[in-house]
Amino acid sequence: MVNNNQSLASLEIPLVRISFGRLLVAVVLALVCASGEAASLEGILMPGPVSNAHAAFESNCEACHSPLTETKQQTLCLSCHTEVATDIRATSGFHGKHPAVAQDQCQSCHREHKGRAATTLAFDLAGFNHTNTDFPLHWGHAAAPCSACHQNDEGSSNANNKEADFKYTDAPTQCNACHAKDDTHQGMLGTDCASCHTVRQWQPAPFDHSTTAFPLTGSHAATACTDCHTTGSLINTPTQCASCHKQDDIHNGTLGSNCQQCHTADNWQKNQFNHQLQTGFALTAGHAGLACISCHTPGLPMSSAQGDNCLSCHAKDDVHQGNNGTACQSCHTTAAWRTTTFKHAAETGFALQGAHTSLTCNQCHKGALTDPIGNTCDQCHSPDPHAGQLGNNCQQCHNESQWSEDLTFSHELTSFPLLGMHSQLACPACHTTARFLDAKTPCVNCHQQDDVHKQGMGQQCGSCHNPASWQVQRFDHAQISGFALIGEHANLSCAACHQDESHMRANGPDECSSCHRQDDPHQSRFGTDCVQCHNNQSFREIKRL
């Protein structure tokens, strides 16, 4: 019964649905009766042919469907796909580990009735989460393409294969199934690759060599396997030093093959031969780090070493050219040739400090060491780049460590203290020459290119600008011009209103229409006092009148 507030039009859709439902039932019953045989309702309503995998069950809907209901379909699927049912019970494999399998129906992922050539494996290979399997992909495996492990019998990619020809679960999990070509041991160490190799990277393999008869110590620990195992075989590898170090034997076998008497596994060039005990010449300090060939000519007997006189090896280092004799050890030591025991301060009255300590004698002593030389700065540091303006007391600013760095000059004691950004400037930024007293102090001398007013505001830049930042100004627009910059006006550049920044003193426009004429849809019919309706936050916002 229709009440007064309900129109007949509101009943049209329910009436159409009821009529269509009755018509559908009538047509189905008519087809069943006209067929002359006991045709099932599910068979008549089948949406399309099934895939090749299920073609044998197409005429028997009850094999996969419980009549007119989906509640038992999951059970019917698992009754045939027993391996999937086993995985679900054991929480293994993709179906046992994926959290949605236990809750969803099989048909939510596996679609049927799409035709014989269709596949029921409806999932995205690119977005597949491999952690829902028994073989999570870590490190190097995570970057491998699917086809690297999932291949058919011919070894090609399975991306285009049908489910009847290939199963993703058939992919092998043993290392050698994929890494047989990487096995440099040629199967001699078995198939348990994971005992040495990891999924992070196939090389290097963290094999514990200490479990063998030849533990890797010293430099041997960083040696690549192939440096000793050259044939790929890890057995019957020789362990004698000469097997690998024959090319390093500068003695050419004259000292035998028992290399470990002198050499160690830490460093082949560093040996434990007691030079003082065997030769009477102790190798101390700088001599201790020398290679044997520095004094012993390669290929000759070790007894053919040069003499034990300093000049036998250091003749080229003798800057005195023999003037001081051959008793070099009176000043020099074996710790470092340039570090001498000569007391320069005590002997000459001029202490060598800072950068002076690394100077060679002939850098100051141009002639004989006994020739007198001056001890003032200008003796070596001339000519004076300041042209005498700052006097000759150089140590007031300079120091002995770095002549051009760490200067101690205090600019605050001058008539121009360095404040703000000026304190970060290098001296040449203002002092174009070393004649420091010639520098000019007015702002325009350095900031002429920054003066957008082109001196139209005079040369007293400091009245608006400050040394902290040229762009940060102290100009009070409201106080000076009577036009406060508020709202959107606060973010405008000067040039937005002052078209010629070189004449900033000239009065800029103070009427809205001067800048907003193109925004005035009234075409000045309401006058130029736009603030009656508009505000300075947004020209398009209208005041509530």
Secondary structure as the mmCIF struct_conf table of DSSP 4:
data_model
#
loop_
_struct_conf.conf_type_id
_struct_conf.id
_struct_conf.beg_label_comp_id
_struct_conf.beg_label_asym_id
_struct_conf.beg_label_seq_id
_struct_conf.end_label_comp_id
_struct_conf.end_label_asym_id
_struct_conf.end_label_seq_id
TURN_TY1_P TURN_TY1_P1 ASN A 4 ASN A 5
HELX_RH_3T_P HELX_RH_3T_P1 LEU A 8 LEU A 11
HELX_RH_AL_P HELX_RH_AL_P1 GLU A 12 SER A 35
BEND BEND1 GLY A 36 GLU A 37
HELX_RH_AL_P HELX_RH_AL_P2 LEU A 41 ILE A 44
TURN_TY1_P TURN_TY1_P2 LEU A 45 LEU A 45
BEND BEND2 GLY A 48 GLY A 48
HELX_LH_PP_P HELX_LH_PP_P1 PRO A 49 SER A 51
HELX_RH_3T_P HELX_RH_3T_P2 ASN A 52 PHE A 57
TURN_TY1_P TURN_TY1_P3 GLU A 58 SER A 59
HELX_RH_3T_P HELX_RH_3T_P3 CYS A 61 ALA A 63
TURN_TY1_P TURN_TY1_P4 CYS A 64 CYS A 64
STRN STRN1 SER A 66 SER A 66
TURN_TY1_P TURN_TY1_P5 PRO A 67 LEU A 68
STRN STRN2 THR A 69 THR A 69
BEND BEND3 GLU A 70 GLU A 70
TURN_TY1_P TURN_TY1_P6 THR A 71 LYS A 72
HELX_RH_AL_P HELX_RH_AL_P3 GLN A 73 CYS A 80
HELX_RH_AL_P HELX_RH_AL_P4 THR A 82 ALA A 90
TURN_TY1_P TURN_TY1_P7 THR A 91 THR A 91
HELX_RH_AL_P HELX_RH_AL_P5 GLY A 93 LYS A 97
TURN_TY1_P TURN_TY1_P8 PRO A 99 GLN A 103
BEND BEND4 ASP A 104 ASP A 104
HELX_RH_3T_P HELX_RH_3T_P4 CYS A 106 SER A 108
TURN_TY1_P TURN_TY1_P9 CYS A 109 CYS A 109
BEND BEND5 HIS A 110 HIS A 110
BEND BEND6 HIS A 113 LYS A 114
TURN_TY1_P TURN_TY1_P10 ARG A 116 ALA A 117
BEND BEND7 THR A 120 THR A 120
BEND BEND8 LEU A 125 LEU A 125
TURN_TY1_P TURN_TY1_P11 ALA A 126 GLY A 127
HELX_RH_3T_P HELX_RH_3T_P5 HIS A 130 ASN A 132
BEND BEND9 THR A 133 PHE A 135
HELX_RH_3T_P HELX_RH_3T_P6 TRP A 139 ALA A 143
BEND BEND10 ALA A 144 ALA A 144
HELX_RH_3T_P HELX_RH_3T_P7 CYS A 146 ALA A 148
TURN_TY1_P TURN_TY1_P12 CYS A 149 CYS A 149
STRN STRN3 GLN A 151 GLN A 151
TURN_TY1_P TURN_TY1_P13 ASP A 153 GLU A 154
BEND BEND11 GLY A 155 GLY A 155
STRN STRN4 SER A 157 SER A 157
BEND BEND12 ASN A 158 ASN A 158
TURN_TY1_P TURN_TY1_P14 ALA A 159 ASN A 160
TURN_TY1_P TURN_TY1_P15 GLU A 163 ASP A 165
HELX_RH_3T_P HELX_RH_3T_P8 TYR A 168 ASP A 170
BEND BEND13 GLN A 174 GLN A 174
HELX_RH_AL_P HELX_RH_AL_P6 CYS A 175 HIS A 179
HELX_RH_3T_P HELX_RH_3T_P9 ALA A 180 ASP A 182
TURN_TY1_P TURN_TY1_P16 THR A 184 LEU A 189
BEND BEND14 THR A 191 THR A 191
HELX_RH_3T_P HELX_RH_3T_P10 CYS A 193 SER A 195
TURN_TY1_P TURN_TY1_P17 CYS A 196 CYS A 196
BEND BEND15 VAL A 199 ARG A 200
BEND BEND16 TRP A 202 PRO A 204
HELX_RH_3T_P HELX_RH_3T_P11 HIS A 209 THR A 211
BEND BEND17 THR A 212 PHE A 214
HELX_RH_3T_P HELX_RH_3T_P12 GLY A 218 ALA A 222
BEND BEND18 THR A 223 THR A 223
HELX_RH_AL_P HELX_RH_AL_P7 CYS A 225 CYS A 228
TURN_TY1_P TURN_TY1_P18 THR A 230 THR A 231
BEND BEND19 GLY A 232 GLY A 232
BEND BEND20 ILE A 235 ASN A 236
BEND BEND21 GLN A 240 GLN A 240
HELX_RH_AL_P HELX_RH_AL_P8 CYS A 241 HIS A 245
HELX_RH_3T_P HELX_RH_3T_P13 LYS A 246 ASP A 248
TURN_TY1_P TURN_TY1_P19 ILE A 250 LEU A 255
BEND BEND22 SER A 257 SER A 257
HELX_RH_3T_P HELX_RH_3T_P14 CYS A 259 GLN A 261
TURN_TY1_P TURN_TY1_P20 CYS A 262 CYS A 262
STRN STRN5 HIS A 263 HIS A 263
BEND BEND23 ALA A 265 ASP A 266
BEND BEND24 TRP A 268 LYS A 270
STRN STRN6 ASN A 271 ASN A 271
HELX_RH_AL_P HELX_RH_AL_P9 HIS A 275 THR A 279
BEND BEND25 GLY A 280 GLY A 280
HELX_RH_3T_P HELX_RH_3T_P15 ALA A 285 GLY A 289
HELX_RH_3T_P HELX_RH_3T_P16 CYS A 292 SER A 294
TURN_TY1_P TURN_TY1_P21 CYS A 295 CYS A 295
BEND BEND26 HIS A 296 HIS A 296
HELX_LH_PP_P HELX_LH_PP_P2 THR A 297 THR A 297
TURN_TY1_P TURN_TY1_P22 PRO A 298 GLY A 299
BEND BEND27 LEU A 300 LEU A 300
HELX_RH_3T_P HELX_RH_3T_P17 MET A 302 SER A 304
HELX_LH_PP_P HELX_LH_PP_P3 ALA A 305 GLY A 307
BEND BEND28 ASP A 308 ASN A 309
HELX_RH_AL_P HELX_RH_AL_P10 CYS A 310 HIS A 314
HELX_RH_3T_P HELX_RH_3T_P18 ALA A 315 ASP A 317
TURN_TY1_P TURN_TY1_P23 VAL A 319 ASN A 324
BEND BEND29 THR A 326 THR A 326
HELX_RH_3T_P HELX_RH_3T_P19 CYS A 328 SER A 330
TURN_TY1_P TURN_TY1_P24 CYS A 331 CYS A 331
STRN STRN7 HIS A 332 HIS A 332
BEND BEND30 THR A 334 ALA A 335
TURN_TY1_P TURN_TY1_P25 TRP A 337 ARG A 338
STRN STRN8 THR A 340 THR A 340
HELX_RH_AL_P HELX_RH_AL_P11 HIS A 344 THR A 348
BEND BEND31 GLY A 349 GLY A 349
HELX_RH_3T_P HELX_RH_3T_P20 GLY A 354 SER A 358
HELX_RH_AL_P HELX_RH_AL_P12 CYS A 361 CYS A 364
BEND BEND32 LYS A 366 GLY A 367
TURN_TY1_P TURN_TY1_P26 LEU A 369 THR A 370
BEND BEND33 ASP A 371 ASP A 371
BEND BEND34 THR A 376 THR A 376
HELX_RH_3T_P HELX_RH_3T_P21 CYS A 377 GLN A 379
TURN_TY1_P TURN_TY1_P27 CYS A 380 CYS A 380
BEND BEND35 HIS A 381 HIS A 381
BEND BEND36 PRO A 383 PRO A 383
TURN_TY1_P TURN_TY1_P28 PRO A 385 LEU A 390
BEND BEND37 ASN A 392 ASN A 392
HELX_RH_3T_P HELX_RH_3T_P22 CYS A 394 GLN A 396
TURN_TY1_P TURN_TY1_P29 CYS A 397 CYS A 397
BEND BEND38 GLU A 400 SER A 401
BEND BEND39 TRP A 403 ASP A 406
HELX_RH_3T_P HELX_RH_3T_P23 HIS A 411 LEU A 413
BEND BEND40 THR A 414 PHE A 416
HELX_RH_3T_P HELX_RH_3T_P24 GLY A 420 GLN A 424
BEND BEND41 LEU A 425 LEU A 425
HELX_RH_3T_P HELX_RH_3T_P25 CYS A 427 ALA A 429
TURN_TY1_P TURN_TY1_P30 CYS A 430 CYS A 430
BEND BEND42 THR A 432 ALA A 434
HELX_RH_3T_P HELX_RH_3T_P26 PHE A 436 ASP A 438
BEND BEND43 PRO A 442 PRO A 442
TURN_TY1_P TURN_TY1_P31 CYS A 443 CYS A 443
HELX_RH_AL_P HELX_RH_AL_P13 VAL A 444 HIS A 447
HELX_RH_3T_P HELX_RH_3T_P27 GLN A 448 ASP A 450
TURN_TY1_P TURN_TY1_P32 VAL A 452 MET A 457
BEND BEND44 GLN A 459 GLN A 459
HELX_RH_3T_P HELX_RH_3T_P28 CYS A 461 SER A 463
TURN_TY1_P TURN_TY1_P33 CYS A 464 CYS A 464
STRN STRN9 HIS A 465 ASN A 466
TURN_TY1_P TURN_TY1_P34 PRO A 467 ALA A 468
STRN STRN10 SER A 469 GLN A 473
HELX_RH_AL_P HELX_RH_AL_P14 HIS A 477 SER A 481
BEND BEND45 GLY A 482 GLY A 482
HELX_RH_3T_P HELX_RH_3T_P29 GLY A 487 ASN A 491
HELX_RH_AL_P HELX_RH_AL_P15 CYS A 494 CYS A 497
BEND BEND46 GLN A 499 GLN A 499
HELX_RH_3T_P HELX_RH_3T_P30 GLU A 501 HIS A 503
TURN_TY1_P TURN_TY1_P35 MET A 504 ARG A 505
BEND BEND47 ALA A 506 ALA A 506
HELX_LH_PP_P HELX_LH_PP_P4 ASN A 507 PRO A 509
BEND BEND48 GLU A 511 GLU A 511
HELX_RH_AL_P HELX_RH_AL_P16 CYS A 512 HIS A 516
HELX_RH_3T_P HELX_RH_3T_P31 ARG A 517 ASP A 519
TURN_TY1_P TURN_TY1_P36 PRO A 521 PHE A 526
BEND BEND49 THR A 528 THR A 528
HELX_RH_3T_P HELX_RH_3T_P32 CYS A 530 GLN A 532
TURN_TY1_P TURN_TY1_P37 CYS A 533 CYS A 533
STRN STRN11 HIS A 534 HIS A 534
BEND BEND50 ASN A 536 GLN A 537
TURN_TY1_P TURN_TY1_P38 PHE A 539 ARG A 540
STRN STRN12 ILE A 542 ILE A 542
#
